[in-house]
Amino acid sequence: MKHLQSSHTPDFDAFARHYREIHDANMRLSGASSAYFAQLKIQILARYESNKILHVLDLGCGDGLCTDYMRQYFPQWHITGVDVSAESIAVAQERRLADVRFMHYDGKHLPFVSRSFDMIFMAGVLHHVQQDQHLLLLQEARRVARLHGRMYIFEHNPFNPLTRYFVRTCMFDRGVKLCRASHVKYLLHQAEWKTSVCRYYIFFPRYFVFRPLIRIEPWLASIPLGGQYMIRAIAE
């Protein structure tokens, strides 16, 4: 997926048809597949959102896997997925999801009028965007968000050693620089978003032996050592 105006990441069009296969191979040590982690993001989202009619933007949707889980968990949502990888969008469209549209865009200007969406979802996007473009991306997301609309950002945590290993060994992540949650919150404030929640998750590998520890992860969410983090922000 996740390639918006980046000069240091590979062309995702070249990998779109084999993205999941390659990604799963890279994630072997985690004890779970990329589909598991995509679904986990939507399960976390379900703690804050309900299945009522909303207009939702999946910004940087890639091959549409998270969008697919979104549709399963929230069948009343009207979802639009956008990405700069035209081939990834083609793969996403092959899912033929009900009440979902996938669109290619230029990575700069979202092709929507202002205040179009109740919610914006970005998973694993920022670390593939040039750092000097982060604020512009969040401002553009703010433009298309309705007043009091929500933004959910999921990102890799640079303080987790296993996360750093996966990023270092992943062909999709060559040259990327991971984003600290504190920096993302600062940028959100600059873009007129108000951060309401910041939580860390994926503290332990997903092998059976770790299952008792995985159960306590919700109580560890404030500790900045999880493999990923989620930030929820409100459009002011």
N, C-alpha and C positions, 0 to 999 in steps of 0.2 A: 503494500500500500504506500506507505506514508511518505509522500515526496511532494512537498510544496515549495517551489522556488528555492531549491537547494542545489549548490554547486559541488557538494562533496559526497553525495550519496549516489548509488548506481541508478540507472534508468529502470524503474520498476516495470515499464512496458516489457522489457526483455525477460522478466522473471514471472510475470503475472500468471501464466498457465501452470507454473510449478512452484508458486510461492509457498503454498501450504506444505508441500512435501519437503522443500528445503528448510523451511522454518521449523517444522517438527523435528527434523534431524538435528538441527542446531540446539533444540530445547530438550534433548534426551535426558540430560542430567537433572532436569527439573522434576522428572517423574510424571509429567503430564504433557498433553498436546497443546498446540496453539488454539484449537477449538475449545479446550477446557478453559483456558485463560480468557478467551473471548466471552464465553458464557459467564464466567465469574464476574466480569465487568458489568454485564447486564443484571446479574443477581445483585450486585452492589447498587446499581442504579435503582433497582426495584425497592430498595429500602427508603428511597426518597421520593419516588414518583409512583403514580397510580395509573391504572388502565382507564383513563378518561380521554376524551378526544383532545389531542394536541397536534400541533404542527411542529415537527422535529427535523432538525438538520444534523445529519451525520457528516461532519466536516473532515475530509480525509478518509473516506469510507473504504478505500482499497477494493478488495474483491468482495466486499459486502458481507463478510462473516458476522461481524458484530450486528450489522443491520438485520441479518437473518434472525439472530437471537432476539433482537429488539421486537421484531414482528411477532415472534412466538410468545414473548412475555407481555407485550402490550398491543393486542390486535386492533385496538381502536385508534392507535396513532396513525397520522398521515406523515410518512417519512420520506425525506429527500436525502440522498447520498451524493456527495460530490468528491471528486478527486482529480488531480492533474495527470494521472496515469490513464490514458485512454484505453489501454488494453485491460487494466484492472477493472475499469468501468464495464467493459464488454463482458468480462467474467462475472461481475456482479449482476448484470442484466440477465444472464443465463439462469439465475436463481428463480426468476419469474415470481417475485414476491408480491402478494396482493397489497394494493394501496401503497406501493413504494416506487419511487422513480429515482433512477441513477443518472447523473449528469457529469460530463467532463467539463472542467473549467480551467482558467489560465493560472491559478495559484495566487492571483493578486486581488481580483475584483469578483466578489460573489455575485452571480447573475440573478439577484433578487432585489425587490424593492425593500426599502427600510421597514423594519418592524414586521417581518414576515413570519418569524418563528417563536414559539413558546419555549423551546428548549434547543440547545446546541450541544452536541456530543463530539468530543475529540479524543481519540485513543491512539497514543503512540505517534502523534503528529509532530509536536514541537521540536523534538530532537532531530528531525529530518529537515527542518526549516533553518535557513541562515539566521543566525542570532539577531542580526540587524533588521530582520523582517518579523520577529516575534511580535513586537508591539503593533505593527501594522496589521498583522493577521488578527490579533485580539480586538483591535479597533474595528476592523471590518466585520468580525463576528458580532461585536456590540451593535453595529449599525443595523444588522438584519434581525437582531433580537428585539422582541417586544418588551415594553416596560415591565420590570419584575420578572422577565424571562430568566431561565436558568442556563448556566453553562457547566458542563461536567468535563474535566480534563483528567485523563489517565496518562501517567508518564512513568518511565523507568526511574528508579531512585539511585543516584550516583553514589550513595553511601553504602549500598549493599554490594559486597564483594562478588557474590554469584551473578548478580545482574551485570556488573562490570565485565565478568568473564564472558557471559553470553553475548554482550554487545561487541566485545573485542573479537570474538570468533565468528560473528555473523556477517556474511557477505553483504547483507542489506544495510549494515550499520557502520561500514568502514568510513572513518573520518568524522563521525558524528560527535557532538559534545552534549552530554546529558545535562538536563536542566534541574537545578535544585528547586524544591518546592517553594522555598522562601523567595527565590527570584521570580518564579511564575506568579506568586501572589503579588509581588511588587508590580509586575507588568500588568496584571489584571486591574490593580488599583489605578494605574496610569491610564488604562483603557476604559475607565468608568464602570468597572465591575466591582462588586463588593463580595469578598470571599466570606462564605458562611461556614464551610466545612473543609478540613484538610485531614485525610486519614491515610495511613500506610497499611499495606496488606501484603500477603505472600511472604511470610517470615520463614517458612519451612518448605523443603522439597515435598512433593505430592506423593511420596511413597507410602505404602500401607503402614510401615513402622512409625511414621510421623503423625499418623491420624490423631492420636490423643493431643498432640501439640497443635495441630491445625485447628482443632476445636476451640482453642483459647485465643486464636488470632484476633477476634474482635476486641478482646480486652487489651491488646497490644497496639491498637491502631494509632495511638498518639506518639509512639516511639518511632523516630525517623530512621529505622533500619530495615523496614520491609522491602521486598524486591521492587514494588511499585507503589505509587501513591495516587490518590484521587482528590481533586479539588473541586468543590462545588461553589459557584459564584452566582450572584444575582445582578441583573442589569439595573443599574440605578437610574 
